[in-house]
Amino acid sequence: METRYGDIGFIVTFLTPDKGPILVKLFSLLFTGMLAFSSFTLATEADVATTNQDFLKPLIPHNAEYKVFYGSIELGKARYQLPASDNGYFNYRFDSDISLLMLSDVRNIKSEFQLIDGKLKPIRYLSERSGTGSDYSEQTAFAASQGVIHTIYKGEREKLDYEENIFDPLMVQLQFRMDMYSNPETLEYEMVKEKEFDDYKFRIIGKEQMILDSGTYQTVKIEVVRKSKKRQTLFWMAPALNYLPVRLTHFSKGSKQLDIKIDNYQIFNSEDNASAIPKAAAQTD
């Protein structure tokens, strides 16, 4: 029996002896750019300063590492990496390694996309899972010129019609962060996941100060919109960190099931992307 928890950030799977297989899924979901750009853009701090296009700041090269908790038990860590763009093409990466007693789960996810007219367009997506239980992978190729999306999940192939405003489960997080600069009340996204289209909607709750072991952050609190009240997923994004998520919490039937907290991050210098500039953890403005 598979039980799904949450829809934001990481994908974590492990087995518990008393409950059987439990699938904990967290997607980093973030959203549709409404501002126009005329050509491919290499987003750096210098570009943002000269064009005044603040919504591009989430594309500045950066790394972020998170601690993953199940209740009060620390399971392991997850890490996001966005290197510098290569002529308007980007490669975003997510890796997680968690364990509980004899159980383990390792995820490696890659997304290749490009920036066109101020919006992110997916090209290729690869997700690999290994550890306790069955290993499997998911691959998706977005062939916009052919009008099709080719996807393989757990060895099964599917061909879908291409849609303009479509994302993969990883790069959608960056689009979400870009869209936050337009001060939305709600956000909606469609992505290809597990051989089908999935829709997600988010509601902006308001501002909130978040105090974590890594620092104090001024954040915007966001909720995943669901029909059922049995599950609730909340996450907090820091505007001073280009809307980087600093925490995600998932509740099931009122009980906290999953808690993901930022541990450290680096935002890279536009003049020398090979050398990281650690930013202060405390954000007090």
C-alpha atoms as one frame of an Amber mdcrd trajectory, in Angstrom:
protein
   0.000   0.000   0.000   1.355   3.411  -0.977   0.494   6.513   1.005   1.362
   9.912  -0.491   2.398  12.784   1.680   2.867  16.297   0.367   3.829  17.818
  -2.952   6.851  20.090  -2.583  10.571  19.774  -2.819  12.066  16.364  -2.537
  10.943  12.856  -3.290  11.632  10.544  -0.391  10.657   6.867  -0.174  11.252
   4.414   2.610   9.541   1.489   4.302   8.339   1.303   7.887   7.983  -2.154
   9.479   4.582  -1.487  11.033   2.919   0.362   8.144   4.359  -1.232   5.028
   5.553   0.920   2.129   5.116   4.651   2.707   5.753   7.021  -0.176   6.682
  10.497   0.942   6.659  12.856  -2.037   7.643  16.477  -1.866   7.860  18.485
  -5.026   9.571  21.794  -5.379   6.817  23.501  -7.235   7.235  26.967  -8.460
   5.602  28.706 -11.161   4.793  30.568 -14.350   6.778  33.691 -15.404   4.453
  36.474 -16.562   7.149  38.979 -17.518   8.488  39.126 -21.081  12.063  38.742
 -22.295  13.176  39.098 -25.907  15.928  36.456 -26.152  17.956  33.792 -24.337
  19.410  35.278 -21.160  22.335  34.356 -18.937  21.040  35.328 -15.504  23.712
  36.724 -13.234  23.800  39.388 -10.559  25.194  41.809 -13.155  22.311  41.108
 -15.556  19.747  41.682 -12.833  21.374  44.961 -11.866  21.535  46.319 -15.420
  18.109  45.178 -16.621  16.263  45.625 -13.309  14.552  42.288 -13.940  14.409
  41.096 -10.346  12.339  38.064 -11.297  15.497  36.512 -12.788  17.291  36.416
  -9.435  16.291  32.767  -8.700  18.418  31.827 -11.754  21.611  33.215 -10.228
  23.886  30.172  -9.573  23.366  28.802  -6.080  23.409  25.726  -3.824  21.106
  24.920  -0.920  21.228  22.032   1.549  18.348  20.867   3.753  17.860  18.524
   6.692  14.935  16.098   6.377  12.953  15.027   9.449  10.197  12.451   9.881
   8.506  13.656  13.041  11.459  14.371  15.357  13.774  11.853  13.660  16.420
  13.227  11.310  16.500  11.063   8.185  19.285  12.706   6.194  19.938  15.581
   3.831  18.848  16.910   0.454  20.726  19.325  -1.801  19.834  21.595  -4.739
  22.461  22.856  -7.197  22.037  25.396  -9.991  25.302  26.079 -11.904  25.766
  29.053 -14.212  23.787  29.094 -17.459  25.395  27.965 -20.704  24.103  30.332
 -23.419  20.618  30.417 -21.973  20.522  26.696 -21.133  20.373  25.591 -17.498
  20.979  22.332 -15.623  19.294  22.050 -12.229  20.099  19.161  -9.887  18.584
  17.636  -6.769  20.169  14.866  -4.654  18.928  13.295  -1.433  20.228  10.510
   0.793  18.088   9.452   3.732  17.968   6.406   5.978  16.187   4.988   8.977
  17.742   1.996  10.756  18.280  -0.625   7.994  16.225   1.292   5.429  17.619
   3.705   2.852  16.551   5.887  -0.060  18.768   7.762  -2.528  17.395  10.183
  -5.165  19.271  11.852  -8.017  17.232  14.196 -10.192  18.367  16.367 -13.109
  16.461  18.940 -15.136  17.650  20.650 -18.318  15.711  23.719 -19.427  16.054
  27.091 -21.118  14.824  30.616 -20.595  12.696  31.980 -23.449  10.709  35.229
 -23.320  10.949  35.370 -19.534   9.604  31.831 -18.993  11.309  28.531 -18.335
  10.883  25.802 -20.939  11.726  22.165 -20.063  13.986  20.124 -22.334  14.908
  16.916 -20.472  14.184  15.444 -17.047  15.788  12.425 -15.358  14.962  10.994
 -11.933  16.664   7.911 -10.451  15.792   6.196  -7.200  17.763   3.457  -5.384
  17.799   1.894  -1.929  15.429  -0.317   0.073  12.735  -1.779  -2.171  12.610
  -1.479  -5.955  14.970   0.785  -7.861  13.407   2.747 -10.719  13.799   5.789
 -12.922  11.727   8.369 -14.778  12.815  10.090 -17.998  10.992  12.781 -19.946
  11.923  14.582 -23.184   9.959  17.683 -24.163   9.972  17.885 -27.988   8.287
  21.252 -28.502   9.075  21.412 -32.234   7.379  18.025 -32.755   4.462  18.818
 -30.460   5.003  15.757 -28.255   6.370  14.770 -24.848   8.107  11.379 -24.576
   8.205   9.928 -21.076   9.256   6.652 -19.456   8.349   5.740 -15.871   9.365
   2.426 -14.301  10.085   1.049 -17.781   6.674   1.974 -19.225   6.552   4.443
 -22.127   3.988   7.121 -22.865   3.629   9.855 -25.486   1.723  13.003 -24.520
   0.684  16.064 -26.488   3.018  18.982 -25.891   1.557  21.962 -24.044   3.099
  25.425 -23.855   2.791  26.067 -20.111   4.192  22.755 -18.936   6.997  21.999
 -16.473   8.914  19.090 -15.030   8.759  18.375 -11.267  12.152  20.000 -10.560
  12.546  23.156 -12.664   8.999  24.225 -11.790  10.436  25.284  -8.404  12.547
  27.944 -10.104   9.598  29.214 -12.142   7.584  29.414  -8.921  10.288  31.556
  -7.318  10.396  33.823 -10.373   6.625  34.286 -10.262   6.707  35.332  -6.619
   8.142  38.689  -7.723   4.732  39.602  -9.206   3.115  39.387  -5.716   0.461
  36.791  -6.635  -2.373  35.630  -4.368  -2.549  32.175  -5.937  -0.375  30.205
  -8.351  -1.179  27.221 -10.575   1.142  24.909 -12.502   0.904  21.843 -14.702
   3.726  19.316 -14.950   4.475  15.887 -16.367   4.894  13.337 -13.588   4.652
   9.547 -13.679   3.476   9.465 -17.333   0.641  11.963 -16.931  -0.202  15.620
 -16.448  -0.574  16.818 -12.854  -2.040  20.161 -11.764  -0.990  21.974  -8.586
  -2.392  25.123  -7.004  -0.895  27.260  -4.232  -2.262  29.986  -1.983  -0.206
  32.812  -0.487  -1.040  33.091   3.229   1.143  36.037   4.272   4.432  37.087
   5.826   5.992  35.258   8.758   9.300  35.249  10.607  10.887  31.788  10.622
  13.465  30.926  13.305  15.580  27.869  12.494  18.908  26.475  13.695  20.527
  27.958  10.573  19.210  31.472  11.240  16.207  33.780  11.347  14.421  34.471
   8.069  11.693  36.872   6.989   9.477  34.693   4.797   6.308  34.399   2.761
   4.106  31.509   3.909   2.448  29.397   1.204  -0.043  26.525   1.307  -0.726
  23.745  -1.204  -4.424  23.945  -2.112  -6.274  20.624  -1.754  -9.894  19.505
  -1.766  -9.292  17.204   1.197  -8.677  18.690   4.654  -6.932  15.518   5.857
  -3.572  16.653   4.492  -1.880  20.030   4.713   1.441  21.134   3.235   3.001
  24.499   4.085   6.279  26.044   2.996   8.128  29.273   3.661  10.207  31.231
   1.106  12.693  34.006   1.913  12.470  37.065  -0.425  15.952  38.203   0.684
  17.319  34.877  -0.638  15.615  35.234  -4.031  12.594  33.351  -2.635  14.637
  30.293  -1.727  12.467  27.879   0.309  13.721  27.688   3.911  11.201  25.242
   5.353   8.493  22.768   4.325   6.133  21.051   6.742   3.551  18.389   5.934
   0.653  17.372   8.187  -1.585  14.335   7.886  -4.800  14.303   9.937  -3.399
  17.145  12.053  -0.132  15.380  12.891   3.214  16.621  11.556   4.660  13.915
   9.313   7.483  15.593   7.443   9.658  18.620   8.185  12.374  19.928   5.844
  14.583  22.804   7.043  17.352  24.705   5.303  20.779  23.979   6.780  23.073
  26.120   4.613  23.174  27.869   1.258  25.512  29.666  -1.129  24.732  32.277
  -3.767  27.553  32.618  -6.266  29.453  35.704  -7.346  28.518  36.750 -10.886
  32.142  37.712 -11.639  33.526  34.311 -10.702  30.917  31.572 -10.578  33.516
  29.036  -9.465  33.923  30.671  -6.066  30.952  30.684  -3.750  30.017  33.605
  -1.563  28.266  32.298   1.573  25.456  34.616   2.589  24.642  35.348   6.216
  21.936  33.034   7.483  20.101  35.675   9.507  17.685  37.802   7.477  16.185
  40.515   9.635  14.897  43.161   7.220
